[in-house]
């Protein structure tokens, strides 16, 4: 297309130039309207004009076809967009309905749920009835951490009665003493810690149990028993954290003249 248009642009001036040359050369002998060269040039000029009109019409036709194609694509895109918007609207409606149904069911569950009342742990009752030793030990320990010392004491008492051969028995005995100590029942605490020392010689809680024996004796104002227990911690378990605490309490007793 561009080649044909270029041809038309330079062909017309060339034809006119040739016509001028021939006219000038032959005007003395032959009238222009009878000159065969002039006639051929006029014919050539008319053909060039028709060719230009044809090419111009073809360019407009192609442009029109392109515009029509673009309009068709635009209509297709608009249709797709409308379909997507419709589907999104349906999804939003379904989502609202789903959330509404979920909220309704939750409200029904709340209104129909009975209040949960935690029953007190009675003598002879494990914190996790039918559970393993580890489950009951963990339940008692969690209760102690929560500050419910009475329940923790009963939990560990039941644990020791039910699982006397458990690997956790020594630890349970120690935490039983901690429960009494937290309640400031230093006599019961002393007995519980002494049971760790006397009955669980392989327990990893021995250094701490000896330390708490000394603390309990201190609270009971049995200065000699306190000093003996604290010095035993320093002597037998010098690298333990319990030994560091024992040294601090011995220094305090020295400062107090105990």
C-alpha positions, 0 to 999 in steps of 0.5 A: 500500500505505501509503495503504491502511494509513493509511486503516485506521489512522484509519478504525477510530477514526472508526467507533468514535466515530460508533458511540458518538455514535449509541448515546448518541443512540438508546439511549433508544428503540432497543436497540443490537442492533436499531439499524440504525446500530449494525448498520452500524457493526459491519459496517464494523468487521468489514470493516476487520478483514478489510482489515487482515488482507488488507493484513498478509498481502500485506505478508508475502507481498511480504517473503517474495518479496523474501527469496526473490529475494535468496536466489536472487541470493546463490546466483547470486553464490556460483556465479559466485565458485566458477567464478572460483576454479576458473578461477584455480586452473587458471591458477595450475597452468598458470603453475607448469607453464610456469615449470617447463618454462622452468626445465628448458629453461634447465638443458638449454641450460646443460648442453649449451652449450660454453664460449666461448673468446675467441681471441687477435687474431693479426696480419692479423686484424681484431677484427670480421672482415668488419665495417665500419671503424666496427665495427672501430674501436669494437671496438678502442676498447672493448678499449683502455678495458677495459685490454687494451692489447696487443689494442687495439694489434693491433686499431688496427694491423690497422684502419690496414692495412685501412682506411687511407682511413677518416675514422677513421684519424687517431683510430685512429692516436692511440689506437694511441699511447695503447695504447703510452703506457699500456704505458709504451712511450714510444718507440713511443708517440712515433712513433705520436703523431708519425704523427698530426701528420705524416700526419693534418693534418685530424684532430681529435686534433691538439691531443691528439697534440701534447700526447702528443708532449710527454709522451712526450718528457718521459718519455724525458727529452728536455726540449727536445723536450718543451718545444717540443711543449708550447709548440706546443700552447699557441700553436696551440690556445690554447682547447683542453683540451690547451693547459690541460694543456700549461701545467700540464706546462710549469709543472712543468718550470719548477719542476723546472728542466727 
